[in-house]
Structure formats: structure tokens, C-alpha cells
Amino acid sequence: MQDFLTVPAFFLMIEGLVYAPAPRFFVQMAGLLQSVPEQQIRVCRLAAAGPGGAIVRLLRG
């Protein structure tokens, strides 16, 4: 259960650290997302989730 709660905590920390230095840039990027096809966004997110899961598996055994 502790690991399960650690994941969202790390996610929030990383989100905050990534967006804090350049919030205007990320607002502009969010605006551009409206022009990207939904399928392309889904594929990119899955492409990021796959290696992320593999890294967790390697680190946690």
C-alpha cells in the first residue's frame, strides 16, 4: 500500500518541478494539443508508459 501511495506523490512532485519554471510554455503546448489527433496522443502516452513500467519492473525486481 505504501508503494501504491508513493507513485502519485512522485507524480505530483515531478509535475510541479517540470511546470514551475516555464508555465507559459506549457499553456501554449496545451493549446497546441487541440490540433493533435486523439489517436496520436494515445499512442505517445502508451509509448511513454511502456518504458516507465519496464523501468519500475527492473528497479523493483
HUFENRA-V504953 format. One record per pair of residues at least 24 apart in sequence whose C-alpha atoms are under 10 Angstrom apart, sorted by sequence separation. I is the first residue (numbers start at 0). GAP is how many residues later the second one is. If there is no record, write none. Layout:
i=I gap=GAP
i=I gap=GAP
This chain:
none
